Amino acid sequence: MATKKARARKEQLATELEEHFDTYSRLFVVGVDNVSSNQLHEIRKDLRGECVIYCGKNTQMRRVLRKLEEQGKEELAKVREACKLNVALVFTNGDLKTMRDRIQENKMPAQARAGSLAQCDVIIPAGPTSLEPTMTAFLQALNISSKISKGNIEILNETHLLHVGEKVDASSAALLQKMDIMPFAYGLEVQQVYDQGSLFSPAVLDITPEQVVAKFHQGAKNVAAVSIELSMPTAVSVPYSLLMAFSNLLAVAAETEFSFKEAEEIKAYLADPSAFASAAPVAAAAAPGGAKPAAAAAKESSEDDDAGAPGGGLFDDGGDDY
């Protein structure tokens, strides 16, 4: 009878998992290490209506996923390969970044357990404690200096007990438990994100549209620079090539009798700069003390333009490219 009940329960869970894949297009593969059943129940309550948490044996989840793959959902092979170690599936149709943050916010303080990895540095502060005098030898074994003060143990120096990533030994775990210190916090840890056939790291959710646009712009600039240097025109380098060619034409027109419509104003200024200074007295009178007259400013601007002319720039290789 017990076997029949267990089999019926497995079939029910398998059916629920298939329904979840039909209902939801997104899911998280989360690690559930050190998460108690009570904590998981509280997380389910907090996410009710937005997420569905499915916990089952990896063999059963892989079997259901393989069945769905045979029915035409080959993209689920990525999820099946991610079902390793102690994991669960969190299904949702909501915004992935928002749901990721909601999942990871549900953490509860926990005591250090022997054999687990330290999530952070654990430092025992100096000062009086509630430990009994019989614990002196125990502290000495951990190289913690102490003395007995007013019937309790007082730690003399601040002690770095655990380093992040270090395995917690039994003595350290026992000391933290006796001192009622809960240095760690456990909850669901998002390991992978699945969205409409793609499986990727949760760090991708932190990429903003501005970062994507900035990377695209930087890549386009790099391609343009390489294309110009190799004299191999591309879609991103042609606008720069046209601008530099136009600059070279202006420089040639300024030095020779050759002219075209866009260069006429510059040639006229170079021929008679005083004609462009008619408004200079008015501008000088209206300008505050210390301001430069318009003619002087125009002259300096012209000199700057001449100094930055492309005659010795990127496109000037001594030949007749333009």
Secondary structure, DSSP 8 states (H G I E B T S, - for coil): -HHHHHHHHHHHHHHHHHHHHHH-SEEEEEE-TT--HHHHHHHHHHHTTTEEEE---HHHHHHHHHHHHHTT-GGGHHHHHH--SSEEEEEESS-HHHHHHHHHH-EEEE---TTSB-SS-EEE-SEE-S--GGGHHHHHHTT--EEEETTEEEE-S-EEEE-TT-B--HHHHHHHHHTT---EEEE-EEEEEEETTEEE-GGGGG--HHHHHHHHHHHHHHHHHHHHHHT---TTTHHHHHHHHHHHHHHHHHHSS---GGGHHHHHHHH-GGGG-TTHHHHHHHS-TT---HHHHHHHHHHHHHHT-GGGSTT-SSS---
